[in-house]
Amino acid sequence: MGSASRQALAAAEQTLATTTGVTLTTGEQLLSAGRAIEGSAQLRGLLADPSLESAEKAGLIARIFGSLDATTSKLLLDITESRWSNADELLDGIEQIGIRAIADASGSGAAIEAELFEFSRAVSSNSDLELALADKLGDPAAKGALVDTLLAKKASPATTAIVRHLVQSPRGRRIGVLLSGAASIVADAAGRLVATVTTAVPLSADQQTRLTSALATRYGRQPRLNIVIDPTVIGGLRVQLGDEVVDGTVAARLSDLRLQLAG
């Protein structure tokens, strides 16, 4: 994100933290509004325009999103009143605040993180499912219905709402990236980190404890470890926290060596 958008997002997070009456519906309505704004280039441009007066934006939101409850309307207006680096990052901001609202309202962030991770693993292991959810020409409503069917009685309403939104609004992003990003937002809302650890063999309880401690010391927050077993890494670990990747796998070292020899 650009510097203006980072400041706008921080302000929106602070507003959400001090807003009372936030519910699952609040988050769902924000995400739905974001999808509607995404679908209209004109509306997206107007709401991202820093020169448009607050009263004009409030009027637009009232006319177009009249079904929103008072809490959601206020949050959406506060978000659009801030200066964003561009319209795409405004959409990112609405999405992040919507996911945070759902996580805050549910009070079970750790469960949401785990369910998002499990769904991500299920999708990555089924190419037909991944294709169906990632199809750019697929009907968004049909994708949402597929998510409802897949997660019925298997995930919380909060997780289902987040995944339903992500598959309906991929905006050029891969489904695995979307789910990982959502889990990171949920974890951050609760003051935690999500670390995806790829290893050739399962880690022992002692290894997991030592890795958790090392990451907590480095980042100042308690991480949740999502362990992915991938024999192709041969040995070592690949640890990803958000956009940061620490690749200490044997496969990565061999790849680097091949590049050096080829150069």
N, C-alpha and C positions, 0 to 999 in steps of 0.2 A: 504493500500500500504506500501511496505517497504520504508526505508528512502531514498535509491537510487532512487526509482521510484518517490517519492514525489518531490525530487529535479529535476528530469528529467521533470516531469509534470509542475512544476513551470517555468522551463526554456522554455518549449514549449509554455506555455501560454504567456510568455513575448515576445517570437518570434512572435507569432500570433498577439499580440497587436501592434507590430511595423511593421508588414507586410502590404504593400499597395496592392490594387487590389484584396482583398479577396471578393469572391462572393458566392452565393448559390452553384454554380457549384464546387467551391473549397471544400466546406464542403462535398458535395455529393461524390466527387472524393476521398477524404480522407477516408470516410466511406467505399466506395467500395474497396479501396486498403486494408483497414483493414480486410474486409471479405475475400479477396483473400489471404492475409497473414495467416489468421486463417485457411484457407483450406489446407495449405501446411506446414506440420511439419518441413520440411527441410528449407524452406524459413523463417519460423518463428524463427527457431533456429539460422540461419545465421544473420538475422537482429537484433536479441537480443544479439548476441555474442559481448561482449565489446572488445574482442581481434581482431576482424575483422577490418581492416583499413577502414577509411572513404571513400577512393577512391574505394575500393572494394564494399562497400555498395552502393555508388553512381552508380557504374556500374551495379549492380544488379537491382536497381530501374529503371535505364534507359532502360535496356533490357526487364524487365518484365512489367514495367508500362510506356511504351513509349507513351501512349495516354494521359497521364496526362499533364495539362498545366504547365507552368514554376513555377507559384506560388505554386501549389500543390506539385510539385516535390521537391521544396526547403523545404517546411514545412515537408514533409514526411522524407526527408533526415535528417533534423535537429532533428526530433524526434528519428530516429533510431540511430543517432550518439551518443545520450546520453546513459548513463549507466542505465539500468532498472534492478530491482531486479529479474525479471524472464520474460519469453516470454508472459505469460498471462497478466502481468501488462503493457507490451509494447502495447498489443492490447487494453487494457483499455485506455492508453494514446492516441493512435490514435483515438479511439472512442470519447473521451472527447474533443480533439482538433477539430475533425470534427463537433461535435455538436456546439461547441463554434463558429466555423467559420460560420456555418449556422445562428446562432443567431446574430452574429455581422453583417453579411451581410444583414439580414432582417430588423434590426433596430426596431423590434417590439417584444422584448422579453416577455413583459407582455402578449401579445396576444398568443404567443406560449405556455407559461406556462398554460394559461387558457384552450387552446385547448387540450393540453396533459392531463390535469386533467379531462376534460369532456370525452375524449376518454377512459381514465382509468376507469371512472365511468361506461361508456357504456359497456366496456368489463367485468368488475366485476359483472355486473347485468345480463349478458347473458352467461350462462355456455357453450352453444354450440359455441359461438364466441370465448370465452376464450380457449376452447379446440382446435379449429381450428388454432388459432394463436400460441398456445403453443406446438402444436404437434411436437415432436422431429423428427418424420419421415416425416413430411410434406415437400413438395417441397418449397424451399425458394422463388423461382420466383412466385409460386402460392400465397404464403403468401403476397408477395409484391403487387401483382395484387389485392388481396382482400383488402388490406389497401387503395390502390388507389380508389377502388370502394366505400368503406365505407366513405372515407373522401372527395370524389369529391364534390366540391362546398360547403363543410362544414368546411374546414380548409385551412390554408395558405399552399403554396408550401413548406415553411420551415418546418412546423409541419409534413406534409405528408412525406417529405424526412427523417425526424428523425424517425418517427414511422415505415416507410418502412424498414429502416436499422435495428431497434431493433427487429422486428419480424423475420428478416432474419438471425440475428446473436445473438440469446439469450444466448448462451454459458452457459447453465445450470441455467439461472436466470429466475425468474417468471416475467410474463409480467407486473404485477402491480409494481414490484420493478424496472423494466427497465424504465417504464414511469415516475415514481416518481424521479428516479435518473436523467433522462434527464431534467426534469423540474428544478431540483436543479442546474444542470450545466448551464442551460439557465439563471436562476435567478442570479447565482453567477457571470456570465459574465457581467451582468448589475448592479452588486453591491447590489443585493437584496437576500432575503431568501424566501424559500417556506416552509410554515408551514401547515401541514395537521392536521386539528383539528377535532377529532371525539367526538361527543356529542349526547346525547339522544334526545335533542330538539333543534330547531334553536336558534342561539344566536341573541340577540337584537343588534341594531346598536351601542348602548352604550357599550355593552359587547365586541363586536368586536373591537371597538376603544380602550378600556382599555387593551385588550389582545395584540393588535398590538403594543401599546405603551410599554407594559411590555417586549415584546420580542425584540423590537428595543433597549430598554435600556440594556437588557442583552447581546445581540449579536452585538450591534453596527451597525446594518444594518436594513433597513426597510423591514419587512416581508410581503409576500403576503399570505393571509389566504385562504386555500382551506377547506371548511366546509363539513364534512361527517356526515350525520344524521344516527345514529345507536341506536335504542331503547335498544339493549341488554347491553349497557354500564350502563343503569339505571340512572346514574347522574354523575356529574363531567365532566372532560375533559381529553382527551388523545391528546397530542401535539407531532407531529413528525417533526423534522428538519433534513433531511438527515438520518444519522445513529443514531442520538440521539432521544430518546423517553422519554417523561415525562408523566407518566400514573397516573393521579389523579382521575380515574373513580371509581365509587362505585363498579362496577363489579370487578375491579382489587383488591380493598381493601377486598372484600368478598373472593376472591380467595386466597389472602395472609392469611386471617384469617383461612380459611379451612386447608391450609397447616400447619399453626401453631398448630391447634387443632389436626391434624392427626399426627404431629411429637411428 
